[in-house]
Amino acid sequence: MHCPFCRHPDSRVVDSRTSDDGSTIRRRRQCPHCNRRFTTVETASLSVVKRSGATEPFSREKIAGGVRKACQGRPVSEDDLALLAQKVEETLRSAGSAEIDAYEIGLAILGPLRELDEVAYLRFASVYQAFDSLEDFEAAITVLRAERDSEQDSTLGTEPDGESTSTDEDVRST
């Protein structure tokens, strides 16, 4: 690391700290030549390979911007979008690859967006998955309803076939 003051080609790390979300490292450095201190911020690069084959740096802002369009008119705040973009980035970084295909980013968006807002999810999925007909929407809605019903069944203590998981003793004790 070149000193920004005297351009000496070396520096010594005095202190290192990670950011709150762990995505960056802040380092205090000292130049052995002029003894001045300066700060650097390091991040692991994450590149997106687009359909055209072009590569560009990953951007949380682009994620939030794309999802923002699907969330127009929905009760979704900017904080919600920022949190969704952070979740997507964490998911992609956990894959361990420095280059991510644009298609994989879309897949990583779908899960957190479905949890955030089902209507926005359908809007995004309709563009991302290139819905061609009403049947495509109906199929997606059917899947959402089935997943919601199975989640409700598990929180109410029933099995997927509708049978209650409580025992006779549970009923007598109430």
Salt bridges, closest charged atoms under 4 A:
ASP15 OD2 - ARG17 NE 3.06
ASP21 OD2 - ARG60 NH2 3.26
GLU42 OE2 - ARG27 NE 2.69
GLU42 OE2 - ARG29 NH2 3.39
GLU56 OE1 - LYS50 NZ 3.59
GLU56 OE2 - LYS62 NZ 2.75
GLU78 OE1 - ARG68 NH2 2.75
GLU89 OE1 - ARG60 NE 2.28
GLU89 OE2 - ARG93 NE 2.89
ASP117 OD1 - ARG74 NE 2.98
GLU118 OE1 - ARG148 NH2 2.70
GLU147 OE1 - ARG114 NH1 3.27
